[in-house]
Amino acid sequence: MTDPSTSSIRATDNPLVETQSSPCQHEVQTGSFHQEATVSRAKRHFFFSPLDQNLADAVHKDAERVQYTPEEERKVRRKIDNTVLPLVIVSESAQSLHGEHQTLIVNQFDRTNMSAITTNQKWTIALSIFYVGYCLLEMPANIAGLGIKWSETGVLMGIGEAGYYAGVIYYLSFWYKRSELAVRISLGMTGTLPGAVGGLLAFGLVRAQTSQLTGWQFLFLVEAIPTIIMGTVVLFLLPSFPFSASFLSPRERAIAQARLNRDHKPQSHGGMTGWQGFKAVIADPNAWLFMMIYASFNVGVATISYFLPTLIKDLGFSSINAQGLTVAPYVVGWFMVYLQSWHSDYTKDRGYHIMFSAALSLIGYIILATAVEKSVGAAYFALFLVVGGNYSLFPLVMSWAANTFSPTSKRGVGTAFVVSISNCVSIASPQVYFDPEDSFRKGHAISAGCLALCILTAFVARTRLHRMNKRNQNILQGSDSSASREEDGKGSSGNQDIKVEIEAEIWDNDPRYVFLT
């Protein structure tokens, strides 16, 4: 990964670049010169009109030359954490309490607590139908640049949530470096915290009864109202990109953009179209590896959130108490999710962390399949491993996919592709728990086998990306040697190439692109 200070030196030590601008060097390096010259034109004609391209260009120009200290970068990141991230998280938790794989915690709360509504075989069919909407619209929604929330019944729930999860990951990539993404996703897009609160609400609300509403109707009412409120709040308050962020000063906008440019340089305009991004994703073996990783662990996730109260009830607890006992696995799971994501960002490693989380969950399923009738304590402990291991895979896998795809359009379509195709597997996932008379042993065994496949595929993906990095490094070393020889013969004529490198977004098939492994 490119060191910011090194990139800054390369950009400003180039004599040709310095002489191309008429203002003095100090004015340009402050990070606000071009924005101040453009501010009078930085307006939107109406609410839904496109953002001002002139302002975007001005911020990018300032970002190329701005000089800043590590402390200034940390200050800007804190402001983003305190403004953008809370809106993403609150739009989950205030909508309340849910989000198996959506940023809005409300979404998970719907699905988590459906298990309090029905217990017959039609339940597994209802779960499967839910994922049809995901499969149909997850990728089209991101190709079109849309993440939408609609009505929430049956397949319409899946349709309403289509595009949202992958869309928010795509959105966060415009604000955070690749090594900062996993922990932010873990805070906003896993079902552990909502699952815990959802269990508490279900524990209380399913007992509610009036002449007009029953307990399960109260559940949907509690979920829907915060969803509508937060959807409106996000529409008006969530900033689109760093260059249009009103909570940042012009210099801070330049710093926010510069730190990303020196990491992966996301583009808010231009580049690949959605269709071109789709074709690039389909032809990329990495996309299929990530899809396999996601699909294999999602078999367990797509069932555990729905069947957790049932599994606990089968240990000898009442239905109401089983809802309350779902809280502890989700709380512990949340800490596991956060710690895994934080350590993954800290070490800049994805592959080994994914294998570790999958192994934890695999152990949990083995315990459930072998000891569920022998020891209530062992079975309940196994659920902690299953919940924590499964849910910690979400931020790790999706941040790894977002870190791997480039340019920006391919990243947006690529993350949607992984989620969309994987959720086609989720249509069948609820059906693996078809043996309640045998304490779901076969379902646990199937989930364990899928996690073994997840570990194997993650190892293959990590090995492949590691080898690609080594190959690219060898190519660059050869290119540097050739460039040095040419420069000796042509003097400073190669400086223009440096200018081009600063302005262009690096694609993932470029030897300069460094993959996280």
Disulfide bonds with the S-S distance in Angstrom:
none
